[in-house]
Amino acid sequence: MKNKGIVCLQLLVVLLLVGCSPLRTSVSKGPSKLFETFYLGGKGTQYFVKPLIFEDKEDNEISVDFTFVYNDKIQAEDSVTLNFSVFLPNVDRADNLTLQIDNDKKTSAQITKLFKDALQTRFSTRVLLSDVKRFFEAEHKSIILEREYFPKKSTAKKLQKVSKGIFVSF
């Protein structure tokens, strides 16, 4: 009888923890490893695209992730928080970041340095959601800081999966 009471209490605690946790869902299979979704009620859905690796011609890498909210349709002012890490020892600042989208360039000049440690310097900026959508869908894309970084082969496949998993419905 005592064991039944303990089991019931444990079950109640688990149900309370699950029921009180924020709503967090992921798309099933494939793309779910690449991004997460969070339902925000009437505000829409928040998307977090997990870090993607880009490299320059000397095999130096940057890691880029994207966070944004989408609600029914893309508005002109909708923006994306684009966080990126540069893995070069002498990088203390970034003056601007440019998304090369096929033959078009979109530049953000408001970059905030988040931190620097022995391995990386982490930055954040905001770009338009419409530009990020085009970036993911573009055949030719790169990110330009002081150098031009291209998606690694594995990243190019991930970009396609994310595009199909998120942006196909926009």
RONU-684672 format. One record per atom (N, C-alpha, C, CB): z, x, y. Coordinates in steps of 0.001 Angstrom, whole numbers, padded with zeros to 6 digits, always signed. Glycine has a CB too. Example, Ala and Ser with C-alpha at 12.3 -4.5 7.8 and 13.67 -1.06 7.14 Angstrom:
# RONU-684672
+007800+013190-005690+007800+012300-004500+007800+013200-003300+009046+011308-004473+007080+012850-002250+007140+013670-001060+007870+012900+000030+005725+014084-000598
//
This chain:
# RONU-684672
+000000+000820-001195+000000+000000+000000+000000+000868+001265+001209-000935-000005+000804+001948+001187+000877+002848+002319-000473+003522+002579+001957+003897+002085-001205+003892+001504-002519+004515+001639-003532+003570+002260-003017+004983+000288-003444+002264+001927-004359+001279+002527-004132+001194+004032-004167-000117+001879-002891+001256+004437-002569+001205+005867-003125+002411+006599-001059+001124+006073-003032+003592+005988-003557+004816+006604-005074+004757+006686-003116+006062+005809-005713+004287+005625-007179+004164+005617-007624+003175+006687-007689+003712+004221-006936+002039+006810-007288+001042+007833-007107+001616+009235-006431-000230+007669-006027+002368+009437-005779+002981+010734-006874+004003+011064-004391+003651+010753-007283+004823+010082-008349+005799+010288-009668+005108+010609-008507+006685+009051-009962+004034+009902-011188+003281+010158-011171+002688+011559-011368+002171+009115-010025+002172+011984-009898+001599+013317-010117+002671+014385-008518+000943+013489-009553+003855+014184-009723+004949+015137-011191+005352+015228-008860+006158+014734-011867+005468+014094-013290+005828+014088-014105+004764+014814-013808+006003+012638-013844+003505+014558-014581+002427+015233-014343+002453+016738-014174+001060+014664-013120+002727+017153-012827+002808+018584-013552+003985+019233-011317+002933+018811-013558+005125+018560-014239+006293+019106-015739+006060+019228-013973+007511+018238-016334+005473+018210-017771+005184+018239-018077+004114+019276-018265+004735+016850-017273+003082+019327-017504+001979+020253-017304+002358+021703-016607+000843+019918-016449+003323+021980-016153+003721+023354-016988+004903+023829-014697+004057+023481-017748+005501+022952-018560+006638+023363-019767+006135+024146-019009+007474+022134-020302+006977+025074-021482+006544+025831-022668+006342+024904-021834+007568+026922-023533+005406+025300-024721+005150+024491-025644+006351+024556-025454+003874+024966-025940+006896+023426-026830+008049+023338-027693+007852+022121-026040+009398+023263-028988+007879+022351-029903+007692+021240-030960+008777+021278-030550+006295+021282-031569+009004+020187-032709+009914+020112-033831+009195+019386-032334+011253+019389-035040+009587+019679-036180+009062+018959-036090+009604+017536-037539+009455+019651-036392+008797+016565-036267+009253+015182-037407+010184+014802-036229+008064+014230-037107+011158+013956-038052+012121+013381-038811+012917+014423-039029+011409+012505-039259+014060+014047-040104+014926+014868-039593+015232+016252-041412+014328+014994-040009+014443+017247-039664+014754+018626-038163+014718+018922-040362+013803+019528-037364+014079+018083-035931+013952+018378-035257+015312+018490-035240+013124+017299-035800+016322+017868-035240+017652+017997-035611+018280+019335-035711+018534+016854-036573+017707+020025-037087+018276+021258-036532+017620+022510-038565+018181+021269-036080+016374+022412-035519+015698+023574-034484+014665+023135-036632+015029+024403-033654+014289+024106-032639+013264+023875-032799+012183+024925-031204+013866+023911-032408+010980+024559-032443+009875+025498-031050+009282+025633-033455+008802+025049-030750+008804+026838-029478+008173+027129-029779+006868+027874-028540+009122+027969-029388+005754+027312-029618+004462+027955-028635+004293+029103-029479+003298+026937-029122+003956+030291-028293+003823+031484-028211+002383+031977-028829+004707+032586-028449+001426+031114-028415+000024+031520-029571-000303+032444-027092-000303+032202-029279-001018+033534-030304-001429+034490-030959-000279+035231-029713-002362+035476-030371+000898+035156-030942+002066+035838-032083+002696+035049-029863+003104+036084-032240+002317+033769-033316+002866+032948-032805+003766+031848-034282+003627+033804-033590+004757+031514-033262+005696+030449-033334+007114+030994-034214+005522+029239-032314+007896+030689-032333+009301+031070-032889+010101+029908-030914+009803+031469-033795+011012+030227-034403+011888+029234-033965+013322+029503-035953+011768+029256-033657+014027+028443-033371+015458+028528-034295+016161+027548-031858+015773+028219-035222+016944+028075-036129+017736+027243-035459+019089+027041-037570+017885+027903-035189+019392+025794-034472+020618+025453-035296+021847+025833-034135+020645+023950-034627+022988+025995-035317+024195+026482-036579+024560+025701-034375+025355+026440-037603+024888+026474-038901+025318+025957-039154+026736+026449-040051+024349+026406-039757+027568+025617-039955+028977+025935-041386+029232+026411-039637+029849+024713-041482+029914+027559-042750+030366+028117-042661+031888+028220-043051+029694+029525-043814+032555+028117-043798+034018+028200-044955+034522+029051-043864+034640+026795-044723+035685+029664-045790+036309+030443-046584+037258+029550-045212+037065+031670-047512+037987+030141-048386+038860+029341-047660+040069+028760-049544+039337+030186-046467+040373+029280-045672+041480+028732-044583+040985+027785-045039+042286+029866-044680+039732+027359-043727+039102+026447-042343+038878+027043-043597+039932+025224-042221+038883+028370-040973+038471+029014-040912+036949+028951-040884+038990+030505-039729+036413+028736-039599+034978+028524-038776+034291+029602-038984+034718+027184-039115+033023+029800-038259+032103+030546-038032+030888+029655-038901+031694+031936-036906+030259+029856-036554+029040+029134-036465+027921+030161-035203+029200+028335-037117+026794+029883-037214+025698+030843-036783+024399+030179-038653+025574+031398-035920+023624+030868-035588+022283+030387-035752+021277+031523-034140+022240+029822-035908+020018+031161-036218+018960+032120-035251+017781+031912-037705+018493+031968-034746+017212+033010-033887+016026+032946-034377+015033+033994-032372+016397+033178-034573+013779+033578-035024+012756+034524-034671+011366+034016-036540+012865+034761-034738+010406+034942-034500+008996+034625-035808+008247+034823-033355+008386+035516-036115+007381+033868-037324+006549+033946-036919+005087+033802-038366+006950+032842-037448+004238+034681-037145+002807+034644-038406+001997+034906-036054+002451+035676-039092+001610+033868-040273+000729+033896-041574+001358+034381-039981-000423+034749-041559+002065+035510-042774+002720+035988-042389+003895+036879-043685+001718+036755-043303+004835+037008-043051+006012+037837-043231+005628+039305-044003+007191+037446-042181+005861+040083-042228+005637+041525-042621+006956+042195-040847+005109+042068-043192+006884+043380-043665+008089+044079-042544+009096+044302-044285+007711+045420-041311+008625+044498-040196+009526+044810-039407+009979+043576-039258+008847+045775-039756+009505+042389-039031+009882+041171-039148+011381+040934-039567+009102+039948-038011+012012+040678-038043+013457+040489-037366+013877+039191-037381+014151+041661-037586+015123+038853-037082+015724+037627-036258+016950+038020-038254+016107+036647-035105+017101+037397-034366+018348+037543-034934+019319+036527-032818+018142+037344-035465+020403+037020-036058+021431+036171-035133+022646+036251-037545+021789+036621-034463+022941+035155-033598+024122+035073-034335+025195+034292-032221+023784+034400-034207+026440+034736-034883+027515+034017-034052+028786+034045-036266+027775+034613-034187+029535+032965-033520+030824+032829-034565+031924+032768-032618+030854+031571-034332+032977+033520-035201+034144+033522-034444+035253+032798-035610+034574+034992-035079+035845+031814-034447+036867+030989-034918+038270+031377-034738+036605+029514-034824+038572+032650-035149+039899+033175-033912+040406+033918-036421+039859+034125-033535+041657+033741-032272+042143+034294-032193+042214+035816-032006+043477+033755-033296+042405+036496-033257+042607+037946-033571+041363+038759-034211+043677+038322-033538+040191+038155-033849+038965+038877-032563+038367+039442-034569+037948+037955-032496+038311+040780-031333+037718+041433-031679+036429+042164-030724+038705+042402-032960+036217+042417-033368+035012+043133-034784+034618+042736-033276+035226+044656-035107+033388+043033-036467+032870+042834-036828+032120+044119-036569+031922+041541-037885+032531+044770-038268+031914+046036-038967+030583+045846-039159+032840+046813-039765+030483+044791-040429+029218+044495-040859+029194+043041-041640+029001+045419-041159+028015+042583-041659+027797+041227-042902+026930+041351-040570+027124+040295-043960+027340+040672-045211+026585+040710-045575+026139+039311-046350+027425+041323-045882+024852+039189-046431+024320+037947-047952+024376+038073-045923+022847+037664-048585+025138+037219-050048+025190+037158-050476+024104+036184-050581+026622+036711-051178+023093+036687-051587+021934+035890-053107+021886+035913-050959+020591+036441-053736+022379+034851-055187+022546+034830-055597+023317+036079-055920+021163+034755-056367+022716+036998-056812+023424+038205-055972+023095+039439-058259+023093+038485-054839+022471+039260-053979+022042+040361-052667+022829+040311-053707+020506+040289-052072+023051+041471-050783+023741+041546-049792+022883+042328-050939+025142+042208-048584+022755+041793-047510+022023+042460-046325+022967+042595-047116+020720+041669-045910+023228+043829-044882+024231+044093-043606+023602+044617-045390+025259+045081-042490+024096+044127-041169+023727+044617-040546+024970+045238-040268+023146+043469-040134+024860+046507-039570+026010+047212-038055+025915+047356-040203+026139+048580-037465+024817+046909-036012+024650+047021-035382+024939+045668-035639+023213+047510-035035+026192+045466-034478+026628+044184-033038+027067+044389-035319+027780+043569-032181+026592+043511-030767+026936+043560-030436+027859+042392-029882+025661+043524-029778+028949+042707-029301+029851+041653-028004+029260+041098-029078+031326+042200-027968+029042+039787-026785+028481+039152-025807+029571+038732-027182+027646+037948-026308+030607+038071-025463+031734+037680-026316+032895+037198-024469+031315+036587-025663+034038+037082-026294+035230+036508-025269+035857+035578-026771+036252+037628-025720+036209+034376-024874+036958+033453-025681+038139+032911-024355+036045+032287-025177+038796+031913-025831+039995+031392-027202+039712+030781-024948+040646+030361-027431+038480+030311-028674+038164+029612-029704+037413+030449-028364+037365+028408-029244+036652+031435-030163+035754+032127-029685+035428+033535-030337+034473+031334-030621+034930+034330-030295+034300+035600-030797+032868+035486-030941+035067+036839-029924+031912+035800-030220+030487+035630-030427+029852+037001-029075+029763+034854-031517+029083+037114-031885+028425+038362-032128+026937+038118-033138+029084+038976-032172+026191+039229-032484+024769+039163-033340+024383+040362-031190+023919+039118-034257+023459+040137-035077+022927+041216-035448+021481+040869-036359+023805+041440-036085+020799+041815-036540+019433+041565-038045+019378+041791-035796+018407+042484-038725+018652+040910-040169+018446+041013-040444+016966+040773-040957+019347+039989-041594+016518+041183-041930+015104+041014-042172+014765+039547-043167+014748+041845-041691+013594+039132-041888+013131+037762-043375+012984+037452-041164+011795+037536-044152+012516+038402-045591+012360+038158-046248+013718+037875-046271+011681+039372-045782+014778+038535-046321+016119+038285-045892+016636+036916-045865+017093+039381-044659+016359+036522-044179+016799+035208-044948+016077+034108-042656+016542+035060-045206+014800+034291-045997+014045+033311-047377+014692+033160-046136+012547+033743-048019+014995+034285-049332+015654+034243-049241+017033+033590-049910+015784+035661-048151+017756+033863-047943+019081+033274-047890+018994+031757-046652+019715+033812-047123+018049+031231-047016+017896+029785-048341+017474+029162-045939+016882+029445-049124+016683+029863-050380+016171+029324-051554+017133+029506-050707+014858+029974-051411+018108+030392-052523+019007+030729-052906+019904+029561-052159+019864+031933-054195+020210+029501-054684+021119+028468-054295+022565+028796-056217+020993+028320-054412+022934+030089-054077+024285+030532-052890+024187+031479-055298+024984+031226-051814+024889+031131-050611+024812+031955-049890+026146+031933-049678+023685+031468-049196+026421+033028-048348+027609+033106-047305+027366+034185-049188+028902+033408-046313+028253+034205-045279+028226+035235-045336+029570+035940-043843+027943+034630-045420+029502+037268-045529+030729+038049-044245+030927+038849-046768+030684+038990-043618+032066+038629-042501+032523+039457-043052+033757+040167-041163+032844+038594-042501+034899+039962-043138+036131+040435-044306+036478+039515-042114+037306+040492-044183+036027+038263-045189+036258+037219-045667+034903+036718-044610+037124+036038-046754+034920+035987-047253+033685+035386-046816+033640+033927-048809+033585+035506-046161+032542+033564-045646+032343+032211-046423+031215+031535-044122+032025+032236-046823+031473+030304-047607+030515+029527-046767+030011+028355-048933+031158+029022-047048+028797+027882-046309+028329+026709-046628+029173+025482-046629+026860+026431-045593+029541+024744-045834+030205+023460-046565+029208+022565-044482+030698+022792-047162+029660+021488-047887+028742+020593-046982+027643+020087-048486+029502+019411-045765+027999+019695-044831+026980+019205-044435+026019+020326-043574+027643+018608-044343+026544+021551-044006+025696+022703-045153+024742+023023-043675+026563+023938-046378+025198+022903-047536+024329+023171-047511+023111+022245-048867+025114+022989-047170+023325+020988-047064+022202+020041-045916+021286+020429-046866+022716+018599-044810+021864+020862-043655+021059+021279-043986+020233+022513-042441+021959+021559-044728+020825+023456-045131+020098+024657-045966+018870+024300-045919+021017+025599-046867+019021+023328-047677+017883+022877-046801+016798+022247-048744+018351+021869-045847+017204+021424-044958+016233+020775-044099+015497+021800-044059+016934+019748-043577+016230+022779-042776+015593+023821-043645+014633+024625-042135+016654+024749-044852+015054+024954-045766+014197+025708-046015+012889+024970-047094+014919+025964-046266+012981+023665-046497+011774+022868-045222+010977+022678-047080+012138+021513-044083+011655+022600-042815+010972+022366-042233+010298+023588-041831+011931+021837-042517+010850+024756-041945+010290+025994-043020+009653+026860-041214+011380+026792-044009+010441+027271-044910+010023+028327-045992+009048+027898-045541+011204+028912-046173+008831+026622-047193+007889+026152-046886+006466+026636-047282+007920+024608-045609+006166+026852-045233+004806+027265-045174+004625+028777-043895+004449+026675-045415+005713+029545-045311+005603+031003-046619+005114+031591-044922+006953+031628
//
